[in-house]
Amino acid sequence: MFTKLIKEILAGKSLARSLANFAIEKENIILKGKILDLGGRALFWKDNKPQGASYLRFIKFENTEIVRLDIDKETNPNHEIDFEKDHLPYQDGSIDALLAFNLLEHVYDHRFLTGEMFRILKKGGVVAGSVPFLVKIHPDPQDFFRYSEQALERIFKKAGFSEVKIGYAGAGPFTAHYSQIEFIFPRYLRIFGVAISLLLDKIILKVKPSLKGKFPLGYIFILKK
């Protein structure tokens, strides 16, 4: 994993985003049919594979059509939409899967959005996404929340999803602290910061395993209707 992580860091990805993507990859998600990417900022196709937003590289797609929805018209979404008040423009039970990466923290009325996600998803359909936790404020256009694992589980179950799986993206206290200052270093120096932080976390978690899971950079979630 370390080699892949270094490649992501050198490509300009944050440590938090990289670890969340690796957590998604471990789930071996395969999506088919019509997919809505909620809040995704880039999409193009190469060799019949969707490219652009980094998480797209860590999910498998088969015979898919991906439609982007976003509030920012400058990103050229298929549909411009305010996730807090606009109904998703699809009929009940008409969508095969939804992507919601780094979106919920920017939506104040998350109950409305999660209700809409549940409404348009087909029975047996899948939602894949992530949220940050121990990361800096990043308005887009605003930044409202940080969700714990327990909060996410309650929100999604209350929305009606029958299966809710929450995954951990992070390592330990040193990685969590390093992620707060990684942006001040040139990319090539970040390699050393990541390596040292991961090594120290490996040591401290072996000595004190009760700290495992206590310093999340973020969470990933897999939902089924």
C-alpha positions in Angstrom: 0.0 0.0 0.0 2.8 2.4 0.8 4.0 2.5 -2.9 0.5 3.3 -4.0 0.2 6.0 -1.3 3.4 7.7 -2.4 2.1 7.8 -6.0 -1.1 9.4 -4.9 0.8 12.0 -2.7 3.1 12.8 -5.6 0.0 13.3 -7.8 -1.2 16.0 -5.4 -3.7 14.0 -3.4 -4.0 14.7 0.3 -3.3 11.9 2.8 -6.9 11.9 4.0 -8.3 11.6 0.4 -5.8 8.9 -0.5 -6.6 6.7 2.6 -10.3 7.1 2.0 -9.8 6.0 -1.6 -7.9 2.9 -0.5 -10.6 2.1 2.0 -13.2 2.2 -0.8 -10.9 0.0 -3.0 -10.8 -2.7 -0.3 -14.6 -2.9 -0.6 -14.3 -4.2 -4.2 -17.4 -2.2 -5.3 -18.8 -3.1 -8.7 -21.4 -0.7 -10.1 -23.7 -1.1 -13.1 -26.4 0.8 -14.8 -27.4 4.4 -14.3 -25.3 6.2 -11.7 -25.6 9.6 -10.2 -22.4 11.3 -9.1 -23.5 13.9 -6.5 -21.2 16.8 -6.2 -18.4 15.2 -8.3 -16.3 17.8 -10.0 -14.8 16.1 -13.0 -15.6 13.3 -15.4 -14.2 12.0 -18.7 -13.8 8.6 -20.2 -10.6 6.8 -21.2 -10.5 3.2 -22.4 -14.2 2.9 -21.4 -13.4 3.8 -17.8 -14.5 6.9 -16.0 -11.7 9.3 -15.0 -11.5 12.6 -13.3 -12.3 12.6 -9.6 -9.8 10.4 -7.8 -12.4 8.0 -6.2 -13.5 6.9 -9.7 -10.3 5.0 -10.1 -11.0 2.9 -7.0 -14.4 1.6 -8.0 -15.2 -0.9 -10.8 -17.8 0.1 -13.3 -19.6 -2.2 -15.8 -21.9 -1.0 -18.6 -22.5 2.3 -16.8 -24.0 5.7 -17.5 -22.7 8.3 -15.1 -24.6 11.6 -14.6 -23.1 14.5 -12.6 -25.2 16.7 -10.3 -23.7 19.8 -8.6 -24.6 23.2 -7.3 -21.7 24.9 -9.1 -22.5 25.5 -12.8 -18.8 26.3 -13.4 -18.1 22.5 -13.2 -20.5 21.9 -16.1 -22.7 19.3 -14.4 -25.5 17.5 -16.2 -27.9 19.1 -13.8 -27.3 22.2 -11.6 -29.0 21.5 -8.3 -29.1 22.8 -4.7 -28.8 19.6 -2.6 -30.5 21.2 0.4 -33.8 22.1 -1.3 -34.0 20.8 -4.8 -35.5 17.4 -5.4 -33.2 15.1 -7.3 -34.7 15.1 -10.9 -35.6 11.4 -11.1 -38.5 9.2 -10.4 -38.8 7.0 -7.4 -36.7 3.8 -7.6 -35.2 4.7 -11.0 -31.4 4.9 -10.2 -29.1 2.0 -9.9 -26.4 3.6 -7.8 -25.3 6.9 -6.3 -21.8 8.4 -5.5 -21.6 10.9 -2.7 -17.9 11.6 -2.0 -17.0 14.5 0.2 -20.5 15.9 -0.1 -22.5 15.6 3.1 -20.2 18.0 5.1 -21.2 20.8 2.6 -25.0 20.2 3.0 -26.7 21.7 6.0 -30.0 19.9 5.6 -28.5 16.4 5.2 -31.9 14.8 6.1 -33.5 16.2 3.0 -30.7 15.0 0.8 -30.4 11.5 2.2 -34.2 11.1 1.9 -33.9 12.0 -1.8 -31.1 9.6 -2.3 -33.2 6.8 -0.8 -36.3 7.8 -2.8 -34.7 7.6 -6.3 -32.6 4.5 -5.6 -33.8 1.2 -6.9 -34.5 -1.7 -4.4 -31.1 -3.3 -3.9 -29.3 -0.2 -5.2 -26.0 1.0 -3.8 -24.7 4.3 -2.5 -20.9 4.7 -2.1 -19.3 7.7 -0.5 -17.1 9.3 2.0 -16.9 12.2 4.5 -13.8 13.8 6.1 -13.3 14.0 9.8 -9.9 15.2 11.2 -9.3 17.6 8.2 -9.2 21.3 7.8 -12.2 23.4 6.9 -12.8 23.5 3.2 -15.8 25.6 2.1 -17.3 24.5 -1.2 -19.1 26.8 -1.1 -19.6 26.2 2.7 -18.5 23.6 5.2 -20.9 22.7 7.9 -20.2 19.3 9.6 -17.9 16.5 10.6 -19.7 13.2 11.1 -18.6 10.4 13.4 -19.2 6.7 12.6 -22.2 6.6 15.0 -23.7 9.7 13.5 -23.5 8.4 9.9 -25.0 5.1 10.9 -28.0 6.8 12.5 -28.5 9.2 9.7 -28.5 6.5 7.0 -30.7 4.1 8.9 -33.2 6.9 9.6 -33.3 7.6 5.9 -34.4 4.0 5.4 -31.4 2.2 4.1 -31.5 -1.5 5.0 -27.7 -2.1 5.0 -25.2 0.5 6.3 -21.5 -0.2 6.3 -19.1 2.4 7.6 -15.3 2.1 7.1 -12.4 3.8 8.7 -9.9 5.9 6.8 -6.8 6.7 8.8 -4.0 5.3 10.8 -3.2 6.8 14.2 -2.4 10.0 16.1 0.8 10.9 14.3 -0.8 10.5 10.8 -3.7 12.6 12.0 -1.5 15.4 13.2 0.7 15.3 10.1 -2.3 15.6 7.8 -3.0 19.0 9.4 0.3 20.5 8.1 1.1 18.4 5.0 0.0 21.3 2.7 3.0 23.4 3.8 5.5 21.0 2.3 6.5 20.4 -1.3 5.2 17.2 -2.7 8.5 15.4 -2.7 9.0 16.2 1.0 5.6 14.9 1.9 6.9 11.4 1.2 9.1 11.6 4.3 6.4 13.1 6.4 4.0 10.3 5.5 6.6 7.6 6.0 7.6 8.8 9.4 4.0 9.3 10.6 2.9 5.8 9.5 5.9 4.3 11.1 5.3 6.0 14.4 1.6 5.1 14.3 2.5 1.5 13.7 4.7 1.5 16.8 2.2 3.3 19.1 -0.7 1.2 18.0 1.2 -1.9 18.7 2.1 -0.6 22.2 -1.4 0.8 22.8 -3.9 -1.0 20.5 -6.8 0.8 22.3 -6.0 3.9 20.2 -6.9 2.1 16.9 -9.8 3.8 15.2 -9.6 6.9 17.5 -8.0 9.3 14.9 -10.0 9.0 11.7 -9.1 11.3 8.8 -12.4 10.3 7.4 -15.0 7.6 6.9 -16.3 5.8 3.8 -19.8 4.4 3.6 -21.5 1.7 1.6 -25.3 1.7 1.7 -28.0 -0.6 0.2 -31.7 0.0 -0.1 
